């Protein structure tokens, strides 16, 4: 550092200050940054101590910028933007988008459609992160996620429904070579029921046969929906699965829908991404392709 210039604050502290200044809330800033609320508060206190200036007023319900903090936040935001742009120009990032999905969604819905994506968007490197763990956008480098549930996934996120959750019972045609397909509650007792971690069988049988108690039959349990579906394709029994996950297997004749009725659930599959995304143009192209695939299926 040249003589006469004060030592600059740590870049990480400035970055955290900028996020806190936008949210005026330590918790929301911590969620965006993927760190603890305590770590955010500590960095802000350290920055104020180094500058010997109070940047925030601590209020009973949140924070407020002081006059000095308001002026400083605008300058810091501009400076960080210039650093980010200069870094991008120095070493341009490849055109890639990382999508976080569950393993069952990946194997039974997404992967069979990736050939279409490569044809439509050869310029985008699509990276699929398949995990049961809830991925974080900031720390895991995730641009776009497909999550199962009901809206209310967290602040600062854009949410769009991909498709509804409709559960159907499926089995391999070979299961019915020497047995008729079940039509009554009693008929269902003759078949093994394949369960996944969601365990929709009690609700499904209550929907079809509300006058009967629980089933007394053989049960096989799997921790992932895709495994239950594969067991059904192998003729091991009847599985419950999201209709969208088995549509191609039904069309190919590997599975048949056992009952005409289905079970609709409040939960659905949603596309989620941060409001502030560095890959926004590419992300929107991928999101639109996913929605087009869901609509066509």
N, C-alpha and C positions, 0 to 999 in steps of 0.2 A: 504494500500500500504506500502510495506517495505521501511525503510529509505534508501535513496540513489537511488531509482528508480523514475523517473519522472512520473507524472500522465499521463495515456494513453489518447489519444484523444477519443471522443465519437465514439462508434461503428457505429452509423448511419452515421456520417460524413465520416468515412473511407469507408463505403459501397458506399456512393454517390461519393466519390473521385475515387473509382475503376471504376465505371460506366462512369464517365466523362473522365477518362484517356483512356478508351477503345474507346469512340466515338469522343473525342476531340471536343465536341459540347454540349453546355448546353441544347439546345432544344431536341436533340435526347436522351440525358441522362434522361431528364424529362419525355419523352414519355415512355421510358423503365421502369422507376420507378413509373410512375403514379402520379407524383406531378407536381407543377408548375416550370417553368424555373427559376423564381425568387427565389424559395425555394432552388433549386440546387445551384445557384450562391451564395446565402447567406451561405450555408453550406460549400462551398469551401473556401470562404473568411474567415469564422470562423476557419476552419482547418489551413489555412495558418497563421492566426494571432496567433493561439495557438502554432504552431510549430515554429513561427518566421522564416519561410522559404517560399520562393515563389515556388510554385509547377507548375504553368502554366504561359506561356507567352500569354498575350491577344493580338491577331493579328487582323487586319482588317476583315479577313474572317475566324474566328474560333479561335482555341486554339492550343498551342504547349506545350509539356511538357518541363520543364527545366531539366537539368541534374539531379538535386536532385529529381524532380518529377518523372522522368523516373525510377530511382533506387527505389524510395519509392513505386511506383505503383506495381512493380513486387513483392516486399516483402509483400505489403498489399494484393495483389491478392492471393498469396500463403497462407497467414495467414487466410484470409476469407474462402478459400477452406478447410483448415484444421478444422476450427471451424464448417463449414457446415457438413463436413464428421463426425466429432465427435458427433454432435447433432443427425445426422441420426442414428448412431450406438447406441446412448443412447436411442432413442425412434424411432424405424423404422416407417416410414410412411406407412399407408395402401396402397395397390395397387389400387389406384383410379385415374380416369381421368374425369375431368369436361369439358363438351362440351356445348358451348353457341350457341343457335339457336333461331329463331323466334318461337312464339307460333304456327303459321300455319305449319311451317316446322316440328315442333315436333309432332303435332297431326295428320297430313296427310301423313307424310313420315317416320319419325324416329320411333315413338312409335309402329306402326304395325310391325316393324322389330326387336324390342328389344329382342324378344324371340330367334331369330337367334343369336344375339350377346351373350346372356347368355349361349347359347349352345356351341358356338365356343370359348368363352373366360370366363369360369366360375371363373377364378382367378382375373378378373378385375372388380372392382366396378365402373360402369359407372354412372356418375352424370350428369343429363341434366338440364341446366339452360335455361329456355324458357322465353325470354323477348324481347320486341320491342326495348328496350334501347340497345345502342351499348356497349357491355361489354368490360372491359379492362382486359388484361391478368394478369397484376401484381396485381392491387387492388382488383379485383373480384375473384382471384384464378382460372381463366379460363386457361385450358391447350390447348384447341382446339376450334375453332369457325367455324361455317358455315355462310358465309355472302353473301348477294345478291348484285350484282353490276358489276363493271368492274375493272380489276386489277389496282392497285395504292392505296392499302389499308393502306400504311404507311411503314416507314423504319423498318428494322430489323425483317421482317416477311417473312415466307415461304408461298407461295401461290400456290395451285393446283386447277384446275377446277374440280368440282364434277359432274355437268351436266349443259347442256345449258338450256336456258329459252325458252320453246315453249308453247304458249298459245292456249288452245282449248276451244270451247264452249260446255258445258255439261248441261244436264237436266235429271230429273227423267223420266223413261218411262211412269209413270202415267200421266205426263203432256200431252201426246199425245194419250190418250185413245179416246178422242172425237175431236182431232185436228190433222191434218197432220203436220209432222215436217216441219219447214220452209225451203224453197229452194230459195225463192226470197226475195228481200228487202221488198216488201209489206207484205209478210207472217210474217216477223219478228215483224211487228207492233202489232200483236195480242198477243204478249207474254210480260210478265214483264221481265225486264233485271236486273240482280243482280250484283251490283258493289261492289268491294272492294276498299281499299285505293289506289291501283295502277291505277284504272280507265282506263283499256285497251279497253273499248268498242269503243270509237271514232276511235282508230287506227285499231281495228279489223274490224269494219264495213267498214272503208275506204279500207281495204285490200280486203274484199269480194265484196263490192259494190262501187267501186270508182266513179261511175257516179251519186251517190245519195248524198243528203245532210244528216244532222243529223237525227237520229231517233226521231219520235214523238210517244212515248209509255210510259208505266208505268215503273218507276225506283225505285228500292230499294237499299239502300246503307249500307254497313257494313264496320267497321274499320279493319277487319281481313279477309284474304282470306278464312280461315277455316269456318267462319260463313257464307260466301256466298255459299260455297260448301254445308254446311249442309242445308241451305235454298233450294238449288237446289235439294238435295236428298229428301227434304220434299215436293217437287212439287210446290214450290213457283215461279219458273221462270227459266230462263236460266242464268247460271253463266259462267264467264271466269276464267280459272284457269290454273296453271302450269300443263302440261300433267303428270308429275311425281307424282303430288299430288293426281290425280284422277284415276290413272291407276288401282289401286286395286278396287275402287268403280265401275269402268266400267267393270272390269273382273267379279265382283260379281253380276252385273246386277242392281246395285243401281242407276247407271247413264248410259246415252248413250251419245256418241259424236254427237252433233247436225249437225255440218258441217264437211266435210272431210278436208277442209283447216284449217291451223293453222297459228298463228302469231309468227314468230321468232323474238327475241329481242337481242340486243347487250349485255344486262346484263345476267349474269349467276350466278350459285351458286358455291361458292369457299370454299375450306378448307384452313384455315389460322392458323398458329401457329408461335410462336417466334423462331428465329434461335437458341437462347440459351434457352433450355427448360430443367427443372429439371426432367421432366417425359418423356424424349425423347423415351426410348424403348417402354413404354406402349402407349404413344401417337401415335407412328408410327403404332402399331398394330391396334389401333382404326381407324386411318386414312385409313389404308389399307382395313379394314372391310367396312368402309363407301364407299370407291371407288368400292369395289367388289359389294356391294348392288346396287350402282348407275349403274354399268355396266350391272348387271343382270336384272335390271328393264327397 
